Amino acid sequence: MPELPEVETIVQGLRREVIGKTIGDIWTDWPKYLKSSSGEKSFKKNLIGRKILDIKRRAKNIIFYLSGDYVLLVHQKMTGHLMVGKWELANGKWESVKKGPLADDWANIYVRFLVRFSDGAMMALSDVRRFAKIVCGRAEEVFGLPDFKGLGPEPLAKDFTFKKLKDLFQNKKGKIKQILMNQSFISGIGNIYADEILWFSKIHPLTRAENLNETKLKILYKAIKFILIKAIKLRGSSIDDYRDVYGEKGNYSNTRYVYQRTGEKCRRCGTMIKKIVVGGRGTHYCPKCQKD
């Protein structure tokens, strides 16, 4: 699933390409995607003719601010990513007019949802497994949805200070890996970056949160900022399905420290990286650097 760095990379690309454009029409081969705050049948009516005023990220959600105080919310889920370009329908499938990764990379050819703008440009969602969520409606209604209201603070926000992190951990109990991935605790961190953050912090993924002292929390705080900012600069991780808006792979996967490096040498001490399961998720760590 695209995490904070991947979603932020997509948002940055979309801001360059589609802000100011007016939605002319939409297409999908999977109507279950289309959800509206006023009923599924009104989705298209609520969307067409509206101008994209701004695009922002909240946790792993992409939010299009539209004219008339409407918003379009896209959660790409496990295998989805938004792209910009031009496509033509051929033999029942959308094919990229432009050659390159949009046409040739397997991860980009599963176009399930497509937006045609009034100037002829297009935005498409490639989603192998059709898990994405797309919601359109009035801003106050969409932002009032339970899964949106329950999100935790943004780890890269200016007001996410060490004091805020320390307050979050006050009386918090549980395994640190699971806590970092809890979207109601901190937004946007998933399996990849939880492993990376903990390796950088020298904290074992099974360490109990209640056992972290202030020194360890300061190290964790710095690691969260460092890893997420680095991953955004490298345009995310393309270990599986993720691609950016131009259909290109992210580069963080080439420099990652520990995630999916089982059996390889730790880049810090040379010990072999091990894999365990924490909360049902494959978890990678160095048994020497990250002692419980």
N, C-alpha and C positions, 0 to 999 in steps of 0.2 A: 504494500500500500504506500503510495506517495506520502512522505512525511513533510514536516514544516519546510525544509530546504527545497524539496521538489515542488511543493505547491507555491512557495514564494518565487521560485524561478519561473514557473508558469505564469504567475500574476505579473511579474516584471515584463515578460514577453508580450502578454496580452495588452498591457498598458501602452506599450509602444505601437501596437498594431491595430487595436479596435476601438479605443476611446474616441468618441465623437461620431462613430458610425451608427446608422439607423437600421434596425432589424426589419428585413423585408419579408422573410418567410422562414419556416423551419421544416425539417423532415426528420423522421425517425422510423426505424424498423422495430422498435421496442417501446410501444406506448406506455408500458409500466414505468418508464423513466419519468414521464411527465406528470408532475404533481403541482397543483395550484392551491393556494390558500382558500380559494372560493370554489373548488371542485375541479376535477381533472379536465372536464370538457371546456373549461374557460381558459386553460393554459395558453393555447395559441392566441386567443383573443386578447389576453392580458399582455402578451409579449410583442406581437407584431406592431410595427409603427413606432416603437419606443427607441429613444436614443440612449446610447451608453455614455453616461456622464463620468463614471469613475469605476475602478476595479480595485478591490482590496482583498486581503486574506484574513480569515479568522480561524485559528487552529488549522485544520486541514480543509477548510471550506473556501471556495472562491466565490466572491460576492460581486456581482455586476450591479452597480447603482444606475437605475434607469430613470428616464423622464417620467413625470407624473407620480413621483414618490413610490415607484415600484422597484423591486429587486429580483434578480435571477441568481439563485444560489446553486452552485455545482459542487458536489462532493464526489471526487473521482474514484473513491473507494479503492479496491484492491488492484485492479488492472487498467483503470482508465486514465487518459490524459488528453487535454485539450490541445488542438493544433490550429494554426492559421495557414491558409493557402487557397487553392482552387481545385475542385474535384468535378469529374464528370461521371454520370451514371452509365455504366456499361455492363450488360448482361446481369443486371440486378445488383451490381456492386459499385461503390464509389471508388474511382481511381484518380490518383493525383495527376493533375495536368503537368505539374512541375516534376522533373526528374530529380533523383537524389533520395534521401532517406524517407521522405513522405511517400514515395512510390515503391521503394525497394526494401525498406526495413519491415520485417514481419509484424513488429509491434504497432505499426502505424496504419495497417490496412483494414482494421476492423472498425470501420466507420459505422456507428450506431445512431448518432444524433448529429444533425448538421444545421447550421444557421447561415442563411444567405442574407448579406447586407445589401442595402439599396444601391451601393456603388459597385456591386458585383463581387466583392471580396467574400470569403467564407471562413467560418470557424467550425471545426468538427471535433467530435469526441470519438477517439478510438478506445474500445473497451472490449477486450477479448471475452470476458465472462459476464458482461452485462450487469455488473453490481452497482454502477454509479447511481447517484441520486441527484435529481434536478427538480428544483422547486421555484415557482414564480408566484409572486403576489405582492400585496402592499407591504412596505417595509416593516411596519409595526407588527404585522401578522407573522411574517417569516421570522423575524428576530425574536418573536415570542414563542417559537416552537420549543418544546421541552429539551430536545437534544442540543439546541443552540444555546439556550439560557444556562444550561448546566456546565458550560465550558470553563476551565480554569484560566489563570492569567497567562498572558503571552510572554514567553521567556526572553524575547528580544526587545520587548517594549522598554521605553526609557524609565518607566516607573517600576520595572522589575528589578528592584535593588536586592542586595544581600539581605537586608532586614526583612524584605517581603518573603524571600526564600526561607529564612530562619523562622519566621512566623508560621509559614506553611507547615514546617516540620515540627512545630510545637505540639507535643502529645500525639504525633503521627506514629503509627505502628504498622509493621509489615515489611516485606522484602523490598529492598530499594529498587530492584529492576522493575517490579510490578508497579510500584508507586510512581516512578518516572513516566511509565507508559499510561497512567491513568489520566484521561483527558479532562476529568473534573478537578484534577490536582494541578497539573501544568499542561497547557495546550500544545499539541503539535509534535511531541516526541513519540516515536514508535520504536519498533524492534531494532532497526539499524542503529539509530543514534543513541538509544539507551545503552547498547553495548559499547559504542565508541566513547561516550561520555564516561562510563564507569571505568573503562580501560585507562583513559587519560587521567582519571582521578585516583587510580590505584585502589578502587573499591570493588570488593567481590560482589557479584550480582545477588547473592543470597544474604548479604549483610542486612541486619535489621535496622530500619530507619531510626528506631529509638536508641541505637548504640552509636550513632554518628555524633561526634562532638563538634564544637564550633569550628575547630581547625579543619576537620574533614568537610564540613558544610561549605566553608569558604573555598576549598579546593573544588568541590562539586559545582558550586556556583560559577566559578571561572571556567570550568570545563564545559558546562552547558553553553555558555556564551561563545567560547572559542570554537567548539566543534560545529555548532549550528552556523556561525558566521563563515567558517571555512567551507562548509558544505554548500552554502549559498554561492560563495565566490566561485566554486568549482561546478556550479550549476546542477547540483544534486547527484544522486547515485542511480546508475542504470544497471543494477545487478540483475533485474528481471525485466519487467514491462515498461518501466518509466522512460519517457522521452520528453524533450522540451517542446515548445510550441512550433518549432521548425522541424520536429521529428528527429532531433539529434540527441545522442546519449549525453548524460552528465558525466563529469570527470572525477567526482569524489570516489566512485567505486574503484578507481585505479590507485588511490592513495589511502584507502581506509586502513585503520590500524588493526582491527580484530574481527569485525563482523564477517562471518563465513570464511574465516582463515584457519579453520580446524586443521591441525597437523602441520601448520607452518610455524616458523620461528617467530617468537615475539620480537617486535622491532625495538624493544627497549632492553630486554635481558637475554633473548635467545632461547627461552624455554618454549616448548611446543604449546600452541594454543589448543585449548580443550573446549568441548561443547557439552552443555547440559540443557535440561529443559526447565524453564522457570515460568510458571503460570501458563503452561501449554505452549510456550514459544521457545524455539531454538535459541540458545544463549551462548555467546562465545566470550572466553576470558583467558587470561594468563594465570595459571595456578601459582606462579612465583610472585608476580607483581601485585596480584589482586588476592590477597589472603583474607579469608573470612574472619 
